[in-house]
Amino acid sequence: MKVTVFGIGYVGLVQAAVMAEVGHDVVCVDVDQTKVDNLKKGIIPIYEPGLTPLVEEHYASGRLQFTTDAKEAVAHGDVQFIAVGTPPDEDGSADLKYVLAVAETIATYMSEPKVIITKSTVPVGTADKVTAKVQQTLQSLNKSLAFDVVSNPEFLKEGAAVNDCMRPDRIVVGTFNERPVDLMRELYEPFNRNHDKMVFMDVRSAELTKYAANCMLATKISFMNEMANLAELLGADIEHVRKGIGSDPRIGYHFIYPGCGYGGSCFPKDVQALIRTSEGEQYQPKILQAVEAVNNQQKYKLPNLVKRHFGEQLAGKTFALWGLSFKPNTDDMREASSRVLIDELTAAGATIKAFDPEAMEETQRIYGVRDDLELVGTKEAALKGADALIICTEWKQFRAPDFDVIKQQLKQAVLFDGRNMFEPQRLSKKGFIYYAIGRGETVKKVSV
Ligand code: UDX
């Protein structure tokens, strides 16, 4: 099938690459000429395992093309994906200007019926706005053409995006009527082999499904972070509690890991956007507000523990920081808890020596050159002469460090672990003062 994808960002590029992989003929279009030129040279704008070989292979095979020519791109696809960004505007609601601009572009250039698919995470009601925009534009150009707008939200995780797209656990499709159903089935047929994963519904339900999924997951995390804070006050170990509740299949082991707060491009943005949507309906979403508040507070957990140990004034202190990205296997720093930590500690006068396996360039881009933030090439280099080690991201490279080396290199054997990677007793035996999240003894009676 001929497929056009507007927006070569995260969602668009991964979607396009896997569509090409299963045999569709895909044209990707973006307004950013440099991005398009780079992709043609095999330079991929994001770090995502497995994506580069797919893009290279299918660019070479001709099944994946990149262009800035919107007219040519609209002419190409029977289906037109809209996968452009929906950045939060000042009040946290999703800004639809790019989505609607693409809708207008499609209407401007189309000369035969098209199926227009919203793939970006968009507020409930967006498909109606896209429909209105296409209709208006067609009318103003005196064109009378049939089109369908479909909501087909994406559920991919950064770091596992290619796999999530190749093997989706569900394919949610919201339509206004039956007309685009067969075409959507054909499009997703290669991904729908073992059992039927397609879930058809009305567009508003499909749009809300995406928010409900992310908000539910964010709720699980904030709930566990609240339990972790409580465990500290009560002298309990949240890791025991986690295993104890996860064994109930109604709760499950997934997404109940306490930590230094969730980040990324989805959870913070989507929780905020659904709060704004609810408020727009004069409904106060008390759970979502609490989910956000708990998470914002949790990001201060590590800096507060550091200040509790070393005092409020940190001038002259240096901290080794392992892990900058909002989670492992990505270079994405959006809403990462490491950023709150860096800002808080440097504001208190500290210097940070940081290492991340992938996010060094991104950190450099965000912070520029600063005296109080040194980016080093290895995790060991961060340790030398530091007053303590802080871990913000659970990269697997950090799972089995040589604790003797850490102890030798640090001024004092103090470790702040925002991801509960180690056993407190083992570290205590090795002579470490070990602060984790919600783990009884070492942090008893401490709350943020
Ligand atoms: C998320 C959803 O998982 C995905 O389905 C959706 O399409 C987009 O948003 P992503 O943001 O890539 O994906 O990352 P995810 O793996 O979900 O992690 C999000 C954040 O939650 C990370 O900061 C992670 O560290 C944190 N997290 C996750 C926890 O703190 N505890 C957990 O138990 C799980």
Residues whose N, C-alpha, C, O or C-beta is under 5 A from the ligand:
A	BS01	UDX	E154 F155 L156 K157 E158 I221 F255 I256 Y257 G259 G261 Y262 G263 G264 S265 C266 F267 F326 K327
